[in-house]
Amino acid sequence: MFKQKYIYILVILLGAVFLLVGCSNQNKKLPEAKDSAFLMDTLVQMKAYGENAEAAVAESMDRIKFLEDLMSPTIESSEVYQLNNNPEQKVKLSPETEIVLEKALYYAKLTGGKFDPTVGALVDLWGIGTENARVPDQIEIEAALDSIGYQYLTIDDNHQAEIKKAGVKIDLGGIAKGFAADQVKKIVEKHNVKSAFVNLGGNVLVIGSKADGSKWRIGIQDPRKDRGNVMAIIETTDQTIVTSGNYERYFIKDGKLYHHILDPATGYPAESHLLSASIVSNSSFDADALSTAVYIMGVKAGLKFIENLPGVEAMFITDELNVYLSSGLKNKVEITSQDFNLIEGGN
């Protein structure tokens, strides 16, 4: 969701899922470019190393802003806004929005609706991450649930989308950042930059290796603590790590935490006994949707689901501080906090 933040901006900045650790000073031998901005409802940070690094970073940040303008549900000129506010009317799509909507529908079907791009009415109702966050009453939730269903979103051969039922609203907050990260990768490669990373509020993509040739060391945020507290490290090159967690956006009411990962089946924040779910993959686009879906599924169903997807791995942190890894992450995750119990392969 790309809603404007107020007092919750600080929460987002403190709750970023990942940070890069152990960066070598040898990076300074190459030209370095970096930038950050509040885009797509989150803090975007990027660094690149190489002769064309400055051009790559500038074009990448412009591209992310362009995508936000296309897909934000709150920018009146965006295609998603036009869809949401003109039900039962066809809206012409740009190639970018069409790609994202098609992928969103694909993962909605694949996950049995655990990931659903039509949760906009529910997102608006809870208002988590805005100054209007609240616990709705059951009647309101049931009304919002009646406006959820990916079958109500259609795309025709003329590149037009339509919402078939009034009240249904699209929210691409669980997938658009991943698409943006993969777009950044294409830009970086076009500029022949061999070493870069981008962090879109927890969607981390590393391109190539570090400038000194070593692997990137990506720290996994301790979901109980503020930003900068790492509980694990994954060393990798040319991959993405995307996390969904209950600490990213939330509010507390009467001692209960209400987070922003809403279950389309219940209308409430997902209760899967997870603090976070991370996806490791070569595609941020896919990983973004998958991290949301498996968080809602929980450890058992989530692990089974991931094990059937080639080239995709997952790491789950439960509310009991147990860490479960899919089989492909065995011996690839270094737990740095003694508070957590590593359980590989879900055994």
N, C-alpha and C positions, 0 to 999 in steps of 0.2 A: 504494500500500500504506500502511496506517495503523498500522504497527507502532510500538511504543514505542521511542524512541531512548535511547541511553546516551551513550557517548563520541562517537557519531556526530552528535549534535545540533549540535555546533559546526561540523562539516563542512557540514551542511545550511544553517546560518545564513550561513556564509561563501560557500556556493555558490549562493545565490539568483540566478536567471537575469537578472532585470531590476532596474533602479532608475530612479526618476524623476529627471530632471536639469533644471536651469534653472527651478525653480519660482519664480514671481514673488512678491515681497513683497506685491503688491497683494491676494493671497489673504487677507491678514490683515484686510481691510476687511469681510469677511463672517464670521459666526460659523463656527468651525471645530471639528470633532469628529474624534477619531482613537482607534484602539484596535489592539492586537496580541495575538495568542495563538498557542499551539502547538496547532493543530487539523489534522485530516486528514493527520497525519504530516508537517506542515510548518509553517513560520512564516507566519501570516496577518497581513497589515498592511492597514489601511484608513483612509482619510481622506475627509471630506466637508465641503463648504462650503455654508452656507445656513441659513435660519431653523430648519429641521427636521433639521439635520445630526446632532445628538446622538441623536435618536430613530432615525434611519435607520441609523446605525452600530451602535447597541445591538441593534436588531432583526436586522440583518445578521449580527452575530457569533453571536447566539443561533441563527439559522437554520443557520449553518455547523455549529455544535455538534450541532444536531438531526440534520442529515444525516449527520454522522460517526457518531452513535449508531445510525442506521439501517443504514449500509453498511460499517462497519469489520469486517474479518474477525477481529479479535481481541477485540471487545466481545461478550460472551456473549449479551447480549440483542438484538443486532442481527439483522436479517433475513438478511444475508449469512452471518453465523456460523451461523445456524440452517440455512441451505441447505447450507453446507459440511459440517456435522456430522450431517446427516440425509439422506444420499443415498437416492434412490428413494422419497422422501416429499415430498408437496406442502407448500409453505410459502406462507401467505397474505402478499401483498405490500402495502405501503403504496403510494399513488399515486406517490410520489417514487422509491422503489426500482424500481417497475415501469417507469417512464419511463427510468431510467438503464440498466437491464438490456436493455430493448428497443433503446435507442440503441446500446449496446455490441454487441448481436447484429447490428444493422444495419451497423456499421462493420467487424465481423469478416467479414461476408459481402462487403462492398464492397472490402475490402483483401485478400481472399484469405487471411485468417488472420494477416496481419502484426500487426494489432491483434486480440488475443484475450482476452476477460475470464476465460477458464478457465485462466490461467497460474499460479494460486495455488500448486499443488504445486511448481512450479519456483521461484517466488519464495521459498517457505519453505525449499526445499533450499539455495539460495545464501545466504540470510540477509543480503543486502547492505543496509547501513544499520542493522544490529543488531550487538551484540557477538559474535554467533555466525557472522559472515560467514566463508565458506571456499570453496575450490574443490572441488566434489564429484567423485567418480570417475565414470567413464563409465557404469558399471552403474547408479549412482544417477540419472544424468541420463536414461538411456534409460527407466528406470522412471517418472520424472516426466513424460517426453514422452508416455508411454502414457496419462497422466492429463490430457492437454490435448486439447481439441476443443470448439469452441463448439456443435457439433451435440448435445452431451450436456446442454445447458441448454435447457429448454423453458418457455414461459409460456402458460397456457391462457386461455380466455375468462372464467374466473372469477377472474382476477387472482391466480393461484397459479403459483409457479415450482417446478421440479423438476430436480434433477441426476440424470440417467438412469444414471450409472455411478459406482460407489463409487471414491473416490480423486480424483475431479475436484473442484477447488476454485476458487471465484470470487475474483478480486481486481480491484477497481474503481479501483485507484490511478491508472490512466491515463485516467480519464474523470470520476470523481466530483467532482474539484475544479473542472472546467469547468462541470459542472451547478451547483455551489454558486455560482460566480461569476455565472452568469446569473440565479440566484435573487436574489442581492444586487442586481443591476441592477433587477429588478422591485420590490424593496423600496425602493430609492432613488427610483425613479420614482413609486411610490405616495406617498412623502413629499414629492414635488414638489421634490426636491433636484436642481439642475441641474449640479452639478460634484462629481465624486467619483472615487476610484480604489480598487481593491482588488488586492492582490498575494497570491496563494495559492502561495507558493514557486515563482514563475516563471510562474504563470498570471496575467497582468496584464490587468485590465479598466479602461478609463477611460470614464467616463460624462460625456457632454457635453464641453465645453471646460474649460480652467482658469477660475478665478473671474474673471480679468481679460478673458476672452473669447478669449485666444490658445490655440493648439493645445498639447496635452501633448507634451512631449519625452521619449520613452522611450529610455533607454540600454540597449543590448544588451551583456550581460556578455561580456568577453573570456574565452573558455572556458579559457584557459591560466592565468588569474590569479585572485586572491581577489576577493571581492565589492567593488564600488566601482571596478573597472577596466573602463571602457567602451571597446568597439571600434567601435561604430556607434550612430547615433541615428535613430529614426523619429519624425516628427511626425505626430500624428493626433488625431482627436476621435471619441468614441463608438465605439470599437473595442476588440478584444482582441488581445493578442499572447501566444502560448503557446509556450514552448520546451522541447524535450527535449534533454538534453546528457549527455555521458559524464562530466561533472565534478560532477553533482548529488549522486549517492551512488556511492561506489566504495570499493574497497580495493586494495592493491597486494601481490602475492605473487610472490616471486622476480623482481622487477623488472617485472612485467606488471600493467597496470591492468585491473581487472575492474569494470565499471560495472553499473548496475541495469536498463538497458534490455535485457531478455532476449528473444532471438529464439525464438519458439515453434517454429520449424522445426528449430533446431539444439540448443536447450537451453542455449546459451552467450550471454554478452553479445554483442549485435549487432556484427558487424565490417563496417561499411559505409563505413569511412574518413571518417566524420563526427565532428566535435567537438560540433556541435549542429545542430538543425533547428527553425526557428521558423515558426509559422503566424500570419498576420494575417487576421482575419475579424471578422464582426459577432457571432459566437456562440462563447463560450468552451467551451460544451458540445461543439460539433463540433471546435473547434481542439485541444482536449485530446487526443482520440483520434487526430486526424490527425497531430499532432506526433510521437507515438510511432510510428505506422505509417510515416510517410515517413522517419523516422530509420532504421528497420530496412531500408526499401527502398533507401536511398542516393540520391545526387544524380540520376542519370539517370532511374531509374524513378520517383523521388519527384517530380521536376519534371514529367514526363509525366502523372503521376497528378493533380497539383494543377492543371495547366493545363486539365483537363477538368472541374473543379469550379467552378461560378459563385460569385463572391463570396469566393473563398478564394485567398490568396497565400502564398508560402513563401520563406524565406531559409535557405540551407544554408551551413555553415562546414565545410570539409574539414580533414583532418589536415595538408594542405599549406598551410593558411591562405588558400585560395581561397574567395571568397564568391560563391555563385550565387543569383540572384534569379529568381523567376517574373516573367512579363511585366508583370503589374499593379503590381509594385513598382519599375519603372524610374523613376529620378529621384526616388524617395521615400525612399531610404536614404542617409544620410550616413556614410561610413566615416571614423572619427576616428583610426584607428591606421594608420600607414604599413606595418605588418607584414602587412596583409591586402590581397589583390588582388581587386578587384571584377570579377566576370564576370556581366554582366546577361543574363538570358534563357537562361543555360546554354550560351552560345556559346563 
